[in-house]
Amino acid sequence: MEMVKFEIKSFSDNEFKKDGGKKDFRIPINPESFTRNLKVERDTTKGHGNHQTNSKFVGTAPEELKIEFILDGTGLLEGYPESMRDEPVKDQLKRLIECVYDYDGKIHSPRYLKILYGSELKFDCVLTSLDINHTLFNPDGSPLRARITGTFLQYVAPEARAKKERNSSPDLTHQRLVKAGDRLDLLTFQIYDSPAYLLQVALKNGLTNLRRISPGQQIFFHPFDKTEP
């Protein structure tokens, strides 16, 4: 069974539809690990005269992915693809840089990227940094091995982001089809980021039991004035 490889695919559009083809890059030896960084942004500003403050949720920052891997030109590294064993490290680096870093005049920026690793990872992103550490050399000074650290920032196309924001906006009326296991309080929290409007939702939908909603039932979530009791 062939081992699944990390693959970096490049695109010339921010909807990830125009495939880069030859600009794609398959990492020759999978990294031993990769790091995903998820960050919550909070406002910790203290009021005048206050010694303590309650941190207020501001938003979630785009996810960050960091990958470390090796490019080798010795031909001796176990597991290295046959197709790359005789390829000089400088040529492997050239292909990597073309994929993730080079400026694309059609879009006036480096290309958009999708990092894939079997069914475990599908990450739409752009490159934020690429560190190249040469660790082994030929007698003539040409590189024989390089350690790569790539940092990538999650990217969501403006159209997709706007649609997601519309779908989750508490200022619009939302309709949900109840599925098995759904709870009214959790659905309310998903829409308003608070369960405080549970009673209003029940009243608007003519519900007499807050704990019992049936699969197939339509529930409407209307915009509420946040100053309402």
Buried (B, 14 or more C-beta within 10 A) or exposed (E): EEEEBBBBBBBBEBEBEBBBEEBBBBBBBBBEEBEEEEEEEEEEEEEEEEEEEEEEEEEEEBBBBBBBBBBBBEEEBEEBEEEBBEBBBEEBBEBBBBBBEBEBEEBEEBBBBBBBBEEEBEBBBBBEEBEBEBEEEEEEEEBBBBBBBBBBBBBBBEEBEEEEEEEEEBEEEBEBEBEEEBBBEEBBBEBBEEBBBBEBBBEBBEBEEBEEBEEEBEBEBBBBEEEEE
